[in-house]
């Protein structure tokens, strides 16, 4: 055991690699408010004269998408310094608590096809989703302290944090 900031930190154990299913929590969070970490500072209006879809295709090019996902990985790993993070890359069939940082980042950057990332910060009651063909990540029901932290981390990575309901 080690101590950091007065809190006892326990090492990850084998039992941690098989956390309980989160079906009820996920259902609850999907109904609550969400925030978006994005390359854009706000939602683009449907009647915009700009070229949203052309710019989205630009960011979905493999090299740029990898760079963007690396930024998402950096944010999630930094959040994992404060709270346990449990992740699934396989439609919530299996979960891993506090994954190895390098393996996690590599898996997120190379995510493709039908897979998506779902990360749960159970102590905060927060879920973060990243779909394979999206240029943003969705944060469900963040409380104010995590939201402030997330806003700082997104800014540090050159991203914006906004709420679709704002």
Secondary structure, 3 states (H helix, E strand, C coil): CEEECCEEECCCCHHHHCCCCCHHHHHHHHHCCEEEEECCCCCCCCCCCCCHHHHHHHHCCHHHHHHHHHHHHHHHHHHCCCCCCEEECCCCCCCEECCCHHHHHHHHHCCCCCCEEEEEEHHHCEEEEEECCCCEEEEECCCHHHHHHHHHHHHHCCCEEECCCC
